[in-house]
Amino acid sequence: MKPLTLTEVPETFDWSAAVAKHDYANVYAAKKWGDYKARVGWKSRRIIINDHSGRRLGLIQYQERKRGPARFVLAQGCPILTETGTFQAKEVFEAFITHLDLGRLDLLGIKYHQFESAEAKLALLAHGFRPVISAKDHTLEVDLSRNIAAIRSSLDARWRNALAKAERKESIEIRFVADPSERLRAFDAFARMYAVLQERKGFRNNLNTGVYRDLAAHDEFLEFQEVFEGGETILVRIIHKSQNRWTDFYVASNERARALDVPRLALWRALERAKQEGATIYDLGGIDPPNNRGVFVFKAGVTRSVAQATPLWLHSRSAVVRDVAASILGRR
């Protein structure tokens, strides 16, 4: 078999448009996410893999970061295999690994975030990647293939009653915001409420709201939901949209929203919109029952359909490096 051709694409190439053509297109594989990672200290790269005839087989966006003598490479939401590439998945992954030229202390991680095809999984296994799953790598999913009345009737009775109560509050307005300038304003409101939420619950994550602000506002893979009371924003939901799956990406609200049961109403309106736009799954964005019991109970009132997230797949030239990293990350 003739060798595959790997090309690093220039900044002028419309990467997001190229990604969006494929069934497994997702926010993590899109250029704006790569730009965000670059702004927070990673080196972001994008490559296309073609066969000897010039047919496109795969698209890969990945980030690199050095730590002393070691290098960590992370590909999120990809490699995305084209229709032709699915028949050469093993060779596509082999070309990617060869391109990286990993040292003995280097580590490659691939995290599909639920956008993993069967062909990609087989290729990962064929190349000796080790899957890592922790207790936090689970979520709850709403089956949107059912009619909306059936979905509503399956809600926990208390959840359903609180939803009905919130629906009667005429002062509540819910919008799905498309204009970038309005999304910037909504994101600023989200950032303020998110900072208060972090302080109240005492958690930290890697989201840098100041850096991500303009990228998120212009990202076609994201849906913004904003809830108002008397003209004041009291809840903002940022949803990741893909062909069949909508996922709660980030949500923040204030005390007033919670007092009015607005989180239930807002989530229900998001479910309705996702179904209207043809999604078949709504992912509630992960669960952590031991450490975030309140959020877990809220989500479990919508569905009890638990799903295991796709693993973080690890690869290294050294099995010891791979296995030690897997052991550490598996205890998160």
C-alpha angles and dihedrals in degrees: 000000000000116000120263123245120237121197129185106220123226124239089254092064113102095238098168091053090051091050094045092063093070132082092236095050111143143165094258093058093047124101097246092061090049089050090051092051089049091054092054096053109282126118104237121207136177127201138179122209118208133178123240090274092056095253113148114245106168147001120211130184114185141166131219132203129177124220110183108299093346131083125205118204120193128189114187124194091357174139086061109205120212121221089266092042094059089073091054100036094132091052092047091055091044091054090050093050091047090050092054092055092203120209121224092265095043123107131203120202126188118191117179098185092216094316097102118132123211090245092053091050092051090049091051091051092046091056095049099253112165117224117225121199127173131187090262092059094088133096143177120248131200115214104228094182088086121082115269094248091057091049091051094047090053092059117109107271094241091047091050093048092049089049092053090050092051091049090061093059104102093190092070119094123184123196134179102217121215106161110095093223091053090046090053089054091047091049091052089053089048091051092053094049092042091055090052090048092052091050093048095048097034097230132135132195138171098266111121102195095189092055097041096046103095094034093054093046091058099038113118090201091065130079119201121210118189126187123201136191114192090343094307120117110238102165136023124188123190112199128193110223126203133161097280105001133065116192131192101241101175133349130182132173139167133239092267091058092050092048090055095045088243095147089066094047092046093050092047091052089049090053090050092050094047090053092047090054093052104260115150098194132042111196112205092212105255138305135237106182099178096048104028105031097159095056091045092053090048092052095041088059087067100045141347093205102122120193131189113234120236110270131253100250114212129200133176137159085240117063088201093057091046095048095045090051091047091051092051096044093045090063095058 
